[in-house]
Amino acid sequence: MAKTNKMVTGLIAGAAMGAVAGLLFAPKSGKESRQIVAARANKLRNKV
């Protein structure tokens, strides 16, 4: 059980770090990136 919790925590942390790295190295400006992320988050929120 403890191994499963560590694995899930590691996967979530890795995904979060990957998302942050993707935003930092994105070729678009910060304003454009935030608009895209906000639009995708709204679409996902509407689906849920």
N, C-alpha and C positions, 0 to 999 in steps of 0.2 A: 504494500500500500504506500509506504514512504517513497519507494522508487517511482511509483506512478505519479505522485504529487510533484516530485522533483523534475520528472520528465515534462509534465504539463507546464510547470513554472518555467522551465528552460525554453520550451517551445514558444510560450507567450513572450518571454523576454527577448528571444531571438527575433520573433516577428516584429516586435516593437522597435528594436534596434535597426532592423532592416528597413522599416518604414521611415524612421528618422534619417537614416543614411540616404535613402532614396530621395527624400525631400531636400536634403542638404546638397546633393550632387545633381539635382534636376536641372535641365538646361533652361528652364523658364524662370521668370522672376518670382519672387516670393508672393507677390500679390496674385499673379496668375495661378500659381500652385495652390494657394489657399482657396481661390475661387473654385478650382477643379475639385479639390478635396471636399469642400463644402457641398458642391453639387452632387458628388458621388455619395456623400454621407446622407444627404436628403433622399436620394433615390433608394438607398439601402433602408433608411428609416421607413419610407413609404411601403416597401415590400414587406417589412416585418410587421 
